[in-house]
């Protein structure tokens, strides 16, 4: 697979982050109603009467979650054993650079959703909490996936070893 195909695939598969980000923005407003109460939620929703505020919030949330999904898809790419063998071992400097860019992307996305000139304090805090939960769940899923793959490889190796011992 060529580099251009990998990058194109990475970005196109990450486009789902934009509508997810906008949906999570809506859920954060609903969360304010559940957590703080109706008066605070109405106050927050009154700010959305200005269409520019709504558009800016939707664009920034969509962009932030696009970056999140680029990070998650990059992590999936590196967790693929075939990719790791082909790319990571041959180009360790580029791999470290991509890891640093992922961390930078995470910091940028957290800062994007915490801009208090666009979001109110309540919405910004709820956005950060939601994103931290998403990263935590993603890390948990990646860890479970990795453990399952390692156990499967061990089982296969044991069966191959037993088969080789039976053939001798």
C-alpha positions in Angstrom: 0.0 0.0 0.0 1.4 3.4 -1.0 1.8 6.2 1.4 -0.8 8.3 -0.4 -3.4 5.5 -0.1 -2.7 5.2 3.6 -3.1 8.9 4.2 -6.2 9.1 2.0 -7.7 6.1 3.8 -6.9 7.6 7.2 -8.5 11.0 6.4 -11.6 9.6 4.7 -12.2 7.1 7.5 -11.9 10.0 10.0 -14.5 12.2 8.3 -17.1 10.4 10.5 -15.7 12.4 13.4 -17.3 15.6 12.1 -21.0 14.6 12.5 -20.1 12.7 15.7 -18.6 16.0 17.1 -21.7 17.9 16.2 -23.9 15.2 17.8 -21.8 15.3 20.9 -22.2 19.1 21.0 -26.0 18.6 21.1 -25.6 15.9 23.8 -23.5 18.3 25.9 -26.3 20.8 25.8 -28.8 18.1 26.8 -26.3 17.1 29.5 -26.3 20.6 30.9 -30.1 20.3 31.3 -29.7 17.0 33.2 -26.8 18.1 35.4 -27.3 21.8 36.1 -31.0 22.2 35.6 -33.6 23.8 33.3 -32.7 27.5 34.1 -29.0 27.0 33.2 -29.9 25.0 30.1 -32.2 27.7 28.9 -29.5 30.3 29.5 -27.1 28.3 27.4 -29.6 27.7 24.6 -30.4 31.4 24.4 -26.8 32.0 23.3 -27.5 29.8 20.3 -30.0 32.4 19.0 -27.0 34.0 17.3 -26.5 31.9 14.2 -22.8 32.6 14.0 -22.3 31.2 17.5 -24.1 28.0 16.5 -22.1 27.7 13.2 -18.7 28.3 15.0 -19.5 25.8 17.7 -20.6 23.1 15.2 -17.5 23.7 13.0 -15.1 23.7 15.9 -16.6 20.6 17.4 -16.6 18.8 14.1 -13.0 19.7 13.5 -12.0 18.7 17.0 -13.6 15.2 16.6 -12.1 14.9 13.1 -8.7 15.2 14.7 -9.8 12.8 17.4 -10.7 10.2 14.8 -7.5 10.8 12.9 -5.7 10.0 16.2 -7.8 6.9 16.8 -7.4 5.6 13.2 -3.6 6.2 13.4 -3.5 4.2 16.6 -5.5 1.4 14.9 -3.0 1.5 12.0 -0.1 1.1 14.4 -1.8 -1.6 16.3 -2.0 -3.7 13.1 0.8 -6.2 13.3 1.5 -6.2 9.6 1.8 -2.4 9.5 4.0 -2.5 12.6 6.4 -5.0 11.0 6.5 -3.2 7.6 6.6 0.4 8.7 7.6 0.9 12.3 10.7 -1.3 12.3 11.9 0.2 9.0 11.2 3.8 9.9 11.4 4.3 13.7 12.0 8.0 13.4 8.8 8.5 11.4 6.9 6.4 13.8 8.0 8.5 16.8 7.1 11.6 14.8 3.6 10.3 14.1 3.2 9.5 17.8 4.2 13.0 18.8 1.8 14.4 16.1 -0.9 12.3 17.6 -0.3 13.7 21.1 -0.2 17.2 19.6 -3.5 16.5 17.8 -5.0 15.4 21.1 -3.8 18.6 22.8 -5.1 20.7 19.9 -8.5 19.0 19.9 -8.8 19.5 23.7 -8.0 23.2 23.3 -10.4 23.6 20.4 -13.4 22.3 22.5 -12.4 24.4 25.5 -12.4 27.9 23.8 -14.5 30.0 26.1 -15.0 32.7 23.5 -17.1 30.2 21.5 -18.5 28.0 24.3 -19.8 28.9 27.7 -17.9 27.6 30.7 -20.4 24.8 31.3 -20.5 23.6 27.7 -16.7 23.8 27.4 -16.2 21.7 30.6 -18.8 19.1 29.5 -17.1 18.9 26.1 -13.7 18.2 27.7 -15.2 15.6 30.0 -16.9 13.8 27.0 -13.7 13.9 25.0 -11.6 12.5 27.9 -14.2 9.7 28.3 -14.0 8.9 24.6 -10.2 8.7 24.8 -10.3 6.5 27.9 -12.9 4.1 26.3 -10.8 4.0 23.1 -7.7 3.1 25.1 -9.6 0.4 26.9 -10.8 -1.0 23.7 -7.3 -1.0 22.2 -5.9 -2.7 25.2 -8.6 -5.4 25.2 -8.0 -5.9 21.4 -4.3 -6.2 22.0 -4.6 -8.7 24.8 -7.1 -10.9 22.8 -4.7 -10.9 19.8 -1.7 -11.8 22.0 -3.7 -14.7 23.6 -4.8 -15.9 20.2 -1.2 -15.9 19.0 -0.1 -17.9 22.0 -2.8 -20.5 21.5 -1.8 -20.8 17.8 1.8 -21.2 18.7 1.0 -23.8 21.3 -1.0 -25.8 18.8 1.7 -25.5 16.2 4.3 -26.7 18.7 2.1 -29.7 19.7 1.6 -30.6 16.0 5.3 -30.4 15.4 6.0 -32.6 18.4 3.4 -35.2 17.3 5.0 -35.3 13.8 8.4 -36.0 15.2 
